């Protein structure tokens, strides 16, 4: 028995020594981006990195005669810079540590990252002429690296992908835009091309952005602070966690006492939401962590980007997010000159907010103009209004390649930029628009330029008659004698026909000063610091769409940047009777400050803080009312009982204390009240009724005080409702 124990002990000891020996001779390892068939960026000092035993000597050698050596750090990581040859191959890269790794069939050439959402992810098998394109996709000097989808709350070092040669067998599921881009580079430059496809349909831009991108963008500080709070080890994370631990410890003391004394105790303080990890692949940084970080800092020439549909409501803020992405990637790749070319979104029938997407177009153009090393491919001539995924990805990839060939590879004889707005001049009753990036303008169909509009002092845009004169378009419109502003292709359905001599289409733009606010500022100086979010003719049934949603005469919510400091409403009747009322925000959702239709799901029956009222309507109390206001916003029917016990409200009359019924589509109420004065500030009810809607300023002198059942909208020759915010 004793002998058996000795034998067992000896066997265990030997096993332990084998395990230790294995650890001491840990194999050197490489990230997945280094593999057979890879393309390494030519003519550079390319980072090569991996893991091994601490203190292990590692040598990386290329069969072209260059090598680099290092010693593994205490955490097992190592990295070298390997001088790469001019375009060519195939080569072999050897990594020698305690073990030996050989990477075979390696090419030296141009490497590009292809990323974005579904229009970048869209497969060649789904593009135009798919069968023919796949059959002809035999390019041994194009290599493909397709990253599998994943998201993580912390930066990762591993991913699932491997390099493949471009063949009809390997190409069908690869990014169509990426392939057509790479094919153009390969055939023009005559060098190998490596394409890294890391994309995911339906994703926003924030998940692809590294933390440093948000840190470098002041307007996105709130997102960066959120990331810092959730990142273990940061000062903000430690502070929040320390407080949470302290709260739980205090609670445990109280809980022990309650247990001993048989006394009740309140539940512990809730875990801080700011510390909770992200729970969605749409959250900031999570796609970068899983699908980009494992490849950083692999040497690449640049990136192409096709994304924005999921951020189309962001307006100008999308430009800030693009800057965060670009600067973030340049930072992690340690390359300030990393090329970045992107696609302007195609026209498409989004069914609502027709002017939201033009603001994105405008913002994308602004990024291309102001951020060095970037460029934009305009595709408003090759979209599909019925399909958010247009199948013509050949031209999309080619236009991105034109940008790279001209701007990155110095082929200045290749035209790559679309015509863009340069300046406008007002001459008598005409506007002259001068374009850049053009010698002579033309139209694709030989007809007059389409989708130009100009406006005069009334701020109403009218279709313009357009005539081309070399790089200039001259615009006039019937009924516009003194034009002051112009816009082009400013609608989600715009497929304009203007192009330059190279056939590249002109992008949407707007210019000049639109006098929408002129009369409003004169009438109500207090409104000058507010930005218009929506305007509406509340007496026009065409704008109310059966009460389901509102078709505003102007919808500018996508242009609002910053957090809401104040909300304001202006109702002007017959062009002269008005009321202006402002208040502290009762919501931060811009969709819910407008008319409370069933689609918005806005239901507010609550008091207001710091209400201010100014009106020229007799009887309406003007001034500041710190705690005297309340609102009644909902789309449903409602009753007279004072449901929330607003002081002074009636239980029998419709006034400032009514009770909404179940949520849904009903009569509808949009009312602001000064309940301490027992007064309606303004009311807009029965949205579906058009000319028979309820509309009024102050208390209704006849009937219900809040204008319910009044059908008063038909009494006014004109009515305008402005919904505005002041931002911080």
N, C-alpha and C positions, 0 to 999 in steps of 0.2 A: 504493500500500500504506500509505504514511504517512498519506494523507488518510483512508482507511477507518478506521484506528485512532483518529484524531481524532474522527470521527463516532461511533464506538462509545463512546468515552469520554464524549462529550457526552450521548449517549442514557442511559448508565448514571448520569451525574451528575444528569440531569433526573429520572430515576426515583427516585434517592435523595432528591432534594428533595421529590418528591411524597409519598414515604413519611414523611419528616420532617414535612411540612406536615400530613399526616393525623394524625400523633401529636400535633402541637401543637394541632390542633383536634379532639381526641378527643371523641366523642359522650358526652354524659351518659347514664348507664344506671341502671336501677332493678332491684331484685330482683323475682322473678316474682310475689311476693305483691301487688305493685302492678300492676294490669291493668284493662282494660275490664271492666265488670260487677261490680267489687269492692264490698264494703261496708266503709266506714270507721267506726271506733267513734265514736259520737255524743258531743257535749258533753265533749270532752276536748282536750288538746294532743297530737295524734297524731304520733308520730315518722314522718318520711318520710326515707329515706336512699338512697344510691346511690354511684356512682363517676363520675369524670370526670378532666379534666386538672388536675394540681396547680395551685392558684391560680385556678382557674376560678370565676367568679361563677355561683351557681345560685339561681334564684328559683322557689318553689313557690306556686302560686295556686289557690284554690278558687273556682268560679263563684258561691259564696255570699258572696264579698266579703272573704275572709281570705287573707293571704299570709305567707310567711316567706322570708328570704334568708340565704345563707351563702356562704362561700368554701371551695372544696375544699382539703383538707389535702395535705401533701406526698406522702402515700401514695395520693392519688387519691380518698380517701373523703370523703363529706360527709353531713350530717344536719341536719334542721330539725324544729321542732315546729310543726305546723299546727293552729290552732284549728278544731275541727269544729263543724258546726251541729247543731241538734236534728234528730230523725228526719225524713227526707225525701229528696227527689231526684226525678228523676235530676239529678246534678251533673256537672261536668267539672273535673278537676284538671289543671293545666298545669305542666309542669316545663320551665323555660327555662334553658339553659346555652349552650354553643356551638351546640347544636341544641335542638330543641323536641319535647317529648313531650306528647301529650294523652291522658288517661285518660277515657273516655266512659262514660255510663250508670252513674255511681257513685252509690250510695245511702249515706246516713248512718243508722246504726242500731246494733244490738247484735251483737257479734262473739264467737263462742265456738269454742274449740279442742276437738275430739272425738278422744280418743286411747285406746290400750289394745291388747288382743290380739283374738282372733277374734270375741268377742261384740260388740265395738265395730266391728270391720271388717265383720261380717256384713251383706250387701247387703239392700236392701229387697226385691229379687227373691226372697229366700229367707225372708222373714218371713210371718206370717199374712196371708191375704187379699191376696197380693202383686199380683195383676192389678188388683184394685179400687183398691188404694192407689196403684199406679203411674198408673192412668188418672186419678185425682183429684189428682195431684201437680202442679197448675198454680198455682204461687205466685210471681208475678213479683217479689215483694218478699223472697223467700228466695233467697240466692245460695250456691253450692256451690263449695268449693275442695278438690279431692281430690289429696292428695300421693302421688306414685308411690313405691313402696318402694325404699329404698336404705340402705346402711350404710357408714360411713366411720370411719377411725381418727383423723381430725382434723376440727375444725369446718369446715363448708362454708358457702359463700355462695349457691350455686345449687341449685335443685331443679326437678323437672318437675311442673308443675300450672298450671291457669289457672281463673279464675272463670267459672262458668256460672250461668245463670238456672235456677231450679227449674222444670222442665217434665217431662212424662211421658217425653220422650226422654232427658233428662239424669239422671234420678233412679234408674233401676234398680240401678246398681252402687254407689250411695252408701250410706254407713253408715245402717242402719235406725234404730238408737238415736239417732244424731245428727239425722236428719231428723225423727223424731217429737218429739224434744226441741225442735228449732227451730220446727216447725209450731205447737206449743203456745205458745211464746213469741210468735210472730208473730200468732196469732189472738187472744191475750189482751192483749198490749201494744199491738197495732195499729201496730207499727214494723217496719222492715226488719230482717232477721236474716241475718248471714253465718256460715256453718258451715265450719270448716276440719277436714277429716277426715285425720288423720295416724295411722294404726293399722296393725298387722301381726299376723296370727294366730300364736298359739303363742309369742309373745315374752314374756320375763321383764320385770320392772320396771327392772332395772339398766341395760339399754341406753338407756332413755328418759330417764335421769337425768343432768343436767349435772354436771361435776366439782365445782362449788361446792355442790351438794346433798350430796354425800358429805363434803365438807370441813366442812359445818355439822353433821354427825351423828357424834358421838364414837364410837358403837358400830360405825360403818362405816369406821373409820379405816384398817383393813387394805385396803379397796377403794380408798380415796383414795390411800394410799401406792403401791398398784399402778399407778394411773393416773398419778401423778406420775413414777414410774420410767420409764414409757413415753412421756412427753410431752417432746419435744425442748425443751431450754432450761431446764428446771427444775433445781434444785440436785441433787436425787437422781439425775436422768437424767445430768447432767454428771459426777457423782461415779462412777457406774457405768461410764459410757462412757470416762472418763479411765483408770480402772483396766483396762478391757478393752483400750484402745489400748496402755497400758503393757505389759500381758501379751503382746500380739502383737508389739510392738517387741522385747521381750526374747527372744521366741521366734525372731524373724527373725535376731537376732544369732547365736543358737545354731545356727539353720538354715544361715546362711552359713558358720559354722565347720565344721559337720558336712559341708557340701558340699565345702569345701576339703580336709578331712582324711579324707574317705570314712568317716565314723563315723556310727552310727545316731543317730536323734533321736526323741524322743517327739512325738506330735501336739500341736498348739497347744491351749491352754485353750479349752474350749467357749465360744461366744458366750453371754453371760448371758441366761438365760431372761427375767429381769425387764425387759430392754430390748426383747425381741421384740414387735412390734406385735400387737394383738388379731387373731384369725383367724376370728372368728365374729360373726354378727349378734346373738348373745345376750350378747356381752361388754359390760361397763359403758361407757356414754356413746355407743356407736357409732350408735344410732338417733337419739339427740338430735343428734349431729353432722350427720347427713344429712337428717333429716326435721323437725327443730324449729329448729335454729340458723339456717338460712337465712331464717326468718320472724321472728327476734328482732331488734328489740323491737317488732314490729307491735302496735298497740294492740288489746287484746282485753279483754272484760269478765271472762272466766273460762274454765274448762276443765271438761269432763266426762270421766270416766275409768271404763273397764270393763276390768279386768285382775286377774289373781291366780291363775288356774288353774295357770299354769306355775310359780308360786311357792308352791303349796299346802303344800309340805313345810317351808317356812320358819318356820311357827309365829309366835311373838311377834316374831321378827326382821322379818317382813314389815311390821309397823307402823313399824319404824324406817326401812325402805326407802321406805315411803309418805311419811314425813316428809321424807326426803331429796329425793324427787321434788317434793313440794309446795313446800318451801322453796327448792329449786333453781330451779324455774320462776319462783317469785315474785322471786327474786334476778335472774335474767337478764332478766326482763320489767320489772325495776325497779318492782314493784308489790306491796307487802306485803299489800294487800287483795285480790289476785287471787282471785276465787271459785273454789272447787274442790269439785265434787260428784261422787260416785262410787257405783258399784253394788256391793252385797254379792253375792258369788257365789251362784249358785243351787244347790240340792241336786242331787246327781248320784251315780250309783253308780260310784264310782272303783274298786270291787272290793277294794281293800285300804286299810288305815289309815283306818277309818271315823270316827275322832275327830280326824283331822288338819284336815279342812275346818272343823269347828266352831271350832277354835282360830283359824283365819283369820277366821271370822265375828266372833269375839270381838275380835280385834285391829282389824278394820276399824271396829267400833263404837267402840272406844276412841279411834281416830284422830279420828273424827267428833266425839267428846265433848271432846277435849283440844286439837285444832288449830283455832284461830279461822278463821272464814270457810269452813268445810267442812260437808258434810252427806252423809248416806248414804241410798240408796234400797234398802229391803229388798224382796226378790223371792222369798222362799221359798214363795209361794203361786202363782207363775206359771212355775215351772221345768218340767223334764221329766227324770225320773230315768233315762230311757233315751237322752237326747240332751243332750250338754254344750252344745249351742247351741239353747236353747229358742227357738221361733219367735215367741212373743209379745213382740215388741220395742216394740209400741205402748205398753203399760203401763210398760215400763222407761223409755222416753223421757219419758213423761208424768210419772212420779214424780220423775225428775231435774228436769223443768221446774217441778214444784210446789216443789221446794227452792229453785230460782232465783227464782221469782216471790215467794215468801215472804221469803227471807233476803237476796236481792240487790236485788229491786225493791220491797220493803217492803209487799207485799200480805198483811198479817197475817191477813186473813180467810180466806186459803187454807190449809187444813191440809196439812202437808208431812212431818211427823215421825211415824215409826212408834212404837208403844208400846215403851218401853225399861225395863229393870229399874231401880228406884229404891232399894228396900231390902227386907229380909226380917225378919220377926219370928217367933220360935218361941214358940208357946203350947200347952202341954201336949203332945199328940201330933200337933200340926198346925204347918205353916209357912204364914204369910201373906206373900204376895209383893205388894208395892205397886209399881205402874207409873207412869212419867212419860209425858207427851205423850198423855194420855187423860182424857176425862171419864167415859166408861162403856165398859167392855170388852164384846165380843161374840164369837161364833164365826161363821165364814162359813157353816157347815152347820147351825147351830142345835143341835149336839150339845155335850157337855161338852168343855172344853178338852183338847187332845191333847198328847202328847209332853212332859208334865211327869214328872219323877222326883225322888224324895227318898231320902236314905239316913240310917241311924242309926250307932251306934257301930262296926258292923262294916265300914263303908265301902262296902257293897254297895247300889247304886242299885236301887230298885224303882219300878214304874209307879205313879203317884200318881192318886188320885181328886181331881179338880179342880172347884171351884165358884166362879163369878164373883160378886163383890159390888162393883158399881160399878168402881172402878179397882184392885180387889184380887182376887187369886185365892187361895183357901184350899185347901191341899193336905194330904191324909192318905194313908197307904198301909198295907195289911195287913201286920202283922209289924214295923212301924217305930213303936216306942213313944216313942222319944226322938230325933226327927229333928234333924239338924245341918247338912245341906246340901241344896241343890236344883240341878237343872239342867233346862234347857228346850231342846227341839229339838237336843239334843247328839248328833247322828249325821248322817252324810252323806246319809242317806235321809229325813231329817225334813222333812215338809211339813205343819207345824202349822196349826191353824185359828183361832188367837187373833188378834183385830184390834181396833182402836179404832173409835170411832163414825164415822170417816171411811173405814173399810174398809181402812186401811193395816195390814199384818201386823206382829206382834211379832217381834223378832229373837231368835236363840238367845242364851242366857246361862247362867252358872253362878254360884252364890254359896254362902257358908258355908264351914265348915272340914271337909274330908273326912279322917277319921282313918286314912288308909291307912298312914301311917308311925308312928302312935302306939306300937304294940307293938314295931315294929322299932327305934325310937330308944331305948326302954326297955331292950330286949335288947342292943343294940349301940350305945352312945353314939358310937363312932367313925364311925357312918354318918350322923350328924346334919347334916354339911356337904355330903352328897352328894344329888344330885337323881335321882329315879327316872326312868329312861328306859323300861324295860319291866318288867312283872311277868308271871309265867307259872306255871301249874300244870303241871309237867313230867310228871305221871303221868296227864294227861287227854288221851286220843287225839283228842278233838274240837278241841283247840287246835293240833294239829300238821299237820292238813290233808294227810295222806299223806306228810309229810316235805318237800313242795315249798316251803311257807312256813309261818310260825308265825302263828297268830291269838292274839296276846297278850291277856291279861285287861286289861292297861292298856298303851297305847302313847303315850308322852308325848314322843317325840323332837322333835316339832314345837315343843315348849315350851322346849327347851334353847337358851339364848342364851349366847354367849361361846365361847372356845376351851377344849378339854378339858385339864384339869390332871391328873386322876386317873380311872382306871376301877376300878369295884368290883363284886363279885358277892356276893350273900348267898343261901345255900340254907338253908331252914328245913324240917326234917322232923318230922312229928307235933307241930308247934307248939312244940317245945322244943329239939330238937337243931339246932344251927346252926353255920355257918361264915361268916365275913366275910373276904374277901380283896381287897386293893386293890393297885394297881400304877401305874407310869407308863404313859402311853398307848402301846399297840402299834399303834394306828391312830387317825386323826381322823375316820373315817367312822362315824357312829352306826348305820348299817345293818349294819355288820360287827362290832359289839361284842355283838350278840345271838346267838341260837342260829344256828350257821353252816349254814343250809339251802342248797340248790342255788341258790335265787333270789338270795341275798346274794353268792355267789361268794367267800365268805370262806375263806381257807386260811392258817392260821398254825401253823407248827411252829418256834417260836423261844423264845429266852430272854427273861426279863422283868427290868426294873430296878425297884429299890426296892419289892419286894413286902412287904406287911404281912398277917399272918394272925392272926385271933382266932376261937377255936372252943371250945365246951364239950364237944366229942366227945373221948372218951378216946383218947390216943395222938397227936392232931394237935398238931404243934409250933406254938406261938404265938410272935409276935414279928416283928421286922423282918428282912428277908432282902434286902439290897441287890442281890445278884447271884445269888441261889439259886433263882429261879423260872423256870418255862417253861410255855407253853401249847401245847395241841394242839387246834386248831379246824378242822374241815372237815366236809363233808357226805358224803364218799365212804367207800368201804370202806378198811380199813387193815390193815397187817401188823405183826408183832412186831419185825422187824429194826430195830436202832438206826440209822436212816437218817442222822441229822444228828450222830451221835456225841455225844449228851448224856452227860456223865460219869456213870458208874455205872448206866446203863440196860442192860436185858437185851436180847439178840438173840432170845430165845425166848419170853419172857413179854410180855404186853400191859401196859406200864407208862408211863413218861414219855419214852420214846424211840422211839415207833412210827413207821411209815412209811405216809403216805397214798397211796392209789392215784390213778388219774386223777381229775380234778375231775368232779363230777356227783353224782347222787343215789345214795347207798349206805347203809351202816350208820350213819355219822355219829358224830363225836366232839366233845364240848365239855368239855375237861379243863384244869384248872389244877394244876400240880405244884410241889412244893418238891424239886427234884431233888437238892440237896445232902443233904437228909434222906432221900432215896429214898422220897418220900411223895407220894401223891395228896392234894391239898387238897380238891377235889370233882370229880365226874365226872357227866356226863349224856350217855349214848350211846344209839344206836338210837332216834332221835326219833320214828319212825313207830309205835313199838310201844305207845305209851300206857301202860297199866298194866304192860306187860311191858318197859318201857324199862329201861336200866341207870341207876341213880341211887345215889349214895353220897357220904359225907363221909369223908375219910381213906382209908387203904388198905383194900381189901376183905379181910377176914380169911379168906375162903374163895375160892379160885379166882384169877382174874387180878387183880393189884393195882389196876388202874384200873377195875374193875367191868365190864369187857367180858364179855358173855354172862351177866351175873348176873341180869338181869330183876328187879332188886331193887325197882323202883318199886312193885310190887304189895304189898310188905310194909308200906308206910306208909299210915296213915289219911289223912294230908294232906301235901302238899308245896308249897312256894312258892319260886320263884326270882326274885330281884330283881336287875336289871341297872341300874347307876347310874353317874353321873359327877359329878365335882367340876369346876367351871369357873373360869376366871380372870376 
